[in-house]
Amino acid sequence: MPQANPEVGSAELVSAEVSDEDFAHIKAAVHEFIRTRVVPREREIADGDAVPEDLRQAAKDIGLFGFAIPQQWGGLGLNLAQDVELALEFGYTSLALRSMFGTNNGIAGQVLVGFGTPEQKQRWLAPIAAGEVVASFALTEPGAGSDPAGLRTRAVEQENGDWVIDGSKCFITNAPLADLFVTFARVRPADDDGPGIAVFLVPAGTPGVRVADHDRKMGQEGSWTADVHFDNVRVPASALVGGQVDLGYRAAMTSLARGRVHIAALAVGTAQRALDESVQYAATATQGGAPIGRFQLVQAMLADMATGVMAGRALVRDAAAQWVSGRDRRIAPSVAKLFCTEMVGEVADKAVQVHGGSGYMRDVPVERIYRDVRLLRLYEGTSEIQRLIIGGGLVRQAERDSGAGTGTTKEDRS
């Protein structure tokens, strides 16, 4: 399997900052919070298209805005293996809750953790971990979705060292609430020196930053996304992440790969909820005087659902362990995301089928789940992109092992 770059994200190559005993208490607190405070209010979140403020504050109070931020900057300091155990819990309820603090811990926050200068970490990570700052990951564009190499947003260096950014982003999670945009922009065409993509820290209040109204989506009500426009936005040299102009592509790829394992775990948690709802319904709903769960075809659907959930849980835990050890940080995350997000789509479909007509009704949890999980196969890289990463990575590894590889690819340079 491909070996990780030991200089990237090396904090997770050492022992976890949180002991198993302490983590058990954290996980138990999150489990209690999800099951007793969030699950009963799922309909309120969906109908209001927002996470209530008291739940947001409660999430801050138990450290959920910074669970994956190292302790030296005020976070809980969970490694990815512990991270996914919480994601299994987050997936059990409305995905809007996790989305609320997901970018702080994941794709946006991890860019700073892994690539920021000491000054950038000192300035931003503590307020991010406390939930005082909401960070958004501004990568996706209308013409550059799953392949960041197609970025059109441009950053031009000025004589005084400032940078001026122009361009537009779309589908940016938490954009309407964001205080900081971790913004990717092209500084030159890709060449032999690198992909020419840099990443900048752009406060939301910077002149020229404009956030559109939040999108109306198929599902995941309460999780806000929006277009973000940068019109002659000027930032100082200190806004360049890592102080290096060619860091952006590698930062994006590393952050996205880590996030894929988290999303895979989230999918498993949601699949578990869909299975639990279906088993309970099958055991209590009757047809012809008998519970429908006694029908063999219903049992077969439940069996397929349970098999997918168990396989996904094992896979995501293995992928997380490989990430933490540094054994594989490229192929395993894509394998986990591909399988688990496709699996939860199948489980959600079967859950609606088990419920019959009731499963199509808006107030039934499996109807919401069916809509919510469709997005999981799109963000953090589509299923098609994951297949390219997996297949291409396996072939390149075989070529390296045999000595047959003679050229480099965009991924090799990253």
Stockholm file with secondary structure:
# STOCKHOLM 1.0

chainA/1-414         MPQANPEVGSAELVSAEVSDEDFAHIKAAVHEFIRTRVVPREREIADGDAVPEDLRQAAKDIGLFGFAIPQQWGGLGLNLAQDVELALEFGYTSLALRSMFGTNNGIAGQVLVGFGTPEQKQRWLAPIAAGEVVASFALTEPGAGSDPAGLRTRAVEQENGDWVIDGSKCFITNAPLADLFVTFARVRPADDDGPGIAVFLVPAGTPGVRVADHDRKMGQEGSWTADVHFDNVRVPASALVGGQVDLGYRAAMTSLARGRVHIAALAVGTAQRALDESVQYAATATQGGAPIGRFQLVQAMLADMATGVMAGRALVRDAAAQWVSGRDRRIAPSVAKLFCTEMVGEVADKAVQVHGGSGYMRDVPVERIYRDVRLLRLYEGTSEIQRLIIGGGLVRQAERDSGAGTGTTKEDRS
#=GR chainA/1-414 SS CCCCCTTSSGGGGSCCSSCHHHHHHHHHHHHHHIIIIIGGGHHHHHHHTSCCHHHHHHHHHTTGGGTTSCGGGTSCCCCHHHHHHHHHHHTTSCHHHHHHHHHHHTTTHHHHHHHCCHHHHHHHHHHHHHTSSCEEEECCBTTBSSCGGGCCCEEEECTTSCEEEEEEEEEEETGGGCSEEEEEEESSCCBTTBCCEEEEEEETTSTTEEECCCCCCSSCTTCCEEEEEEEEEEECGGGBGGGCTTCHHHHHHHHHHHHHHHHHHHHHHHHHHHHHHHHHHHHHCEETTEEGGGSHHHHHHHHHHHHHHHHHHHHHHHHHHHHHHTSCSSHHHHHHHHHHHHHHHHHHHHHHHHHGGGGGSTTSHHHHHHHHGGGGGTTTSCHHHHHHHHHHHHHHHHHHHHTCCCSCCHHHHC
#=GC SS_cons         CCCCCTTSSGGGGSCCSSCHHHHHHHHHHHHHHIIIIIGGGHHHHHHHTSCCHHHHHHHHHTTGGGTTSCGGGTSCCCCHHHHHHHHHHHTTSCHHHHHHHHHHHTTTHHHHHHHCCHHHHHHHHHHHHHTSSCEEEECCBTTBSSCGGGCCCEEEECTTSCEEEEEEEEEEETGGGCSEEEEEEESSCCBTTBCCEEEEEEETTSTTEEECCCCCCSSCTTCCEEEEEEEEEEECGGGBGGGCTTCHHHHHHHHHHHHHHHHHHHHHHHHHHHHHHHHHHHHHCEETTEEGGGSHHHHHHHHHHHHHHHHHHHHHHHHHHHHHHTSCSSHHHHHHHHHHHHHHHHHHHHHHHHHGGGGGSTTSHHHHHHHHGGGGGTTTSCHHHHHHHHHHHHHHHHHHHHTCCCSCCHHHHC
//
